[in-house]
Amino acid sequence: MGVRRRPQRGHRYAESPVLQLALQGWRSRTVGLLLMAAFLALVARGFYLQVINNDFLQEKGESRYRRDIEVSASRGRIVDRHGDMLAVSTPMKSVWAIPGDARTMSAPQKRQLAALLEMGERELDGKLAADKTFVFIRRQVPPETAARIAALKLPGIHQEKEYRRYYPTGDMTAHIVGFTGVDDKGLEGVELAFQGSLLGRPGARTVIRDRRGNIVEDVGAARPPQDGKDIRLALDSKIQYLAYAQLKNAVENHKAKAGGAIVIDARTGEILALVNLPTYNPNNRERLTGAQLRNRALTDTFEPGSVMKPFTAALALERGKVRYDTVINCAPGRLTIGSATISDAHPHGALTVAEVIQKSSNVGTAKIALTFPPKEMWELYDGLGFGQAPNLGFPGEVAGRLRPWKNWRPIEQATMSYGHGIAVSLVQLARAYTVFAKDGELLPLSLTRVDEAPVHGARIFSPQTVREVRSMLEMAVQPGGTAPKARVPGYRVGGKTGTAYKIENGQYARKYIASFVGIAPVSDPRLVVAVMIDEPSAGGHYGGDVAGPAFSQIAGGALRTLGIPPDAPIQVADARDAKEKL
């Protein structure tokens, strides 16, 4: 017997009137067109970005893996006038880290790295603990040490090429050459004065890095580095060494606080030597002090004393106030002006103008100075460069002190005529003496070599006046003068001593500065040499005894180094020396 099924009730899904959607024809076509337009816009935009203008996406993509690394430029060399090296850059490495990656190093790896860099593990951990993406671990690492570190393949530790400055002549040329910092930028001396020329321009190269910062491919140079220009100084290394050795000997023998010396070519104004004591080693500056760092010849001023007397005599000769053989009554060795009295170290009677300079009479010089108005004397000092910075481009140059002439009293004019009441630097003093070596022309000084000679300067005195003053200067180093110890065997030389009290807290102290400035040879001047000894405390304090012998050794050695032929019989000089010893 079969089973009878009941027919199902309900509707099929597609036949449901609720689910049926009926759109009008124009609406369906509009939707379709809009969808097609959107699709075409996306295609066009993709084509534009990936084919026509793909720079933006390319840049964003490359920024994930491509880097431009700076390529250091080598700093220019500093050489002396003959090309001998005074400063040169040697290739080194800087070790840097990505702290986040470097912290994954194991303890043995950290110990190895710390040992190679000669630093404690705690110091290394402190650097790696920094919340930065880049940190220097050690700058200027020697190449051999850097190679051993690279061989360890430590995570997060990287290296870059850089340079370290090396100074072959060390403390001998420290004050004139100067030094650079760890970033290879000049901090002192010529290194700072010529920073723009020496520095150069760094380049760049493009590399591909992985996500850990390791270079996996060198794409190529994006911009080649431009090395700095070499600087050729006027300095002569042989004369510089000679000046350094003799100044050091003078400072040590007289137990002085400090000293300075400068040698100038009287034809070109080139600075052939410039030394100061105390000095320092620019290759090792761990214990550098301010006293060592000071370039005293340019940064320190002092009252020059009697080295100013020849300028007073020259002005009087030039103005016709006196003649070479005019007699000045210097008795009884004292001169009262107002309430002040000027005295000579050794009383003299009647002296000619030439003898006033030879014997360094304060009374005679003051009487000569008071024959012309203060303005003329001020104009002379101003024309010689006193009260103005030398403008060598050297850091720390000072102008000294030269008060306006309108404020001068007679006693002040008198004392300034022999170097008191005015403050100058050793470089200013040496430059002023070029007028006596260059027939009355004041030469501009130059730290760099001058290829064109002769150089002409500003006219201060007539050649005739200068010839007469040169004769006075030569008399000063002969027997009867104040500086017989400044003579140079085989050469005629001339110069003037200076002995002045130091000023401390606005008052004169019982401390001295001894100086000597001279020219050589007198017959055809080639050199101006100036020596200053600060606070000599043994073996006397007069300029002729303290600075004169140093001048003799420096000038004599420099003349021989330059091949200047002798202009005086050596036997005569030797005989005079022997007579003095008796």
Secondary structure, DSSP 4 states (H G I P E B T S, - for coil): ----PPPP-S--GGG-TTT-----HHHHHHHHHHHHHHHHHHHHHHHIIIIIS-HHHHHHHHTTTEEEEEEPPPPPPEE-TT--EEEEEEEEEEEEE-HHHHTT--HHHHHHHHHHTT--HHHHHHHHTSSSS-EEEEEEE-HHHHHHHHHH--TTEEEEEEEEEE-TTGGGSHHHH--B-TTS-B-SHHHHHTHHHHH-B-EEEEEEE-TTS-EEEEEEEEE--BPPPPEEBS--HHHHHHHHHHHHHHHHHTT-SEEEEEEEETTT-BEEEEEEES---TT--TT--HHHH--HHHH--B--GGGGHHHHHHHHHHTTS--TT-EEE-TTSEEEETTEEEE-SS---EEEHHHHHHHT-HHHHHHHHTTS-HHHHHHHHHHTTTTS---SS-TT----B---GGG--HHHHHHHHTT-S-BB-HHHHHHHTHHHHTTTEEPPPBSB---S-----EE-S-HHHHHHHHHHHHHHTSTTSS-GGG-BTTB--EEEEEEEEEEETTEEEEEEEEEEEEEE-TTS--EEEEEEEES--SS---HHHHTHHHHHHHHHHHHHHTTPPP-S-HHHHHHHHHHHH-
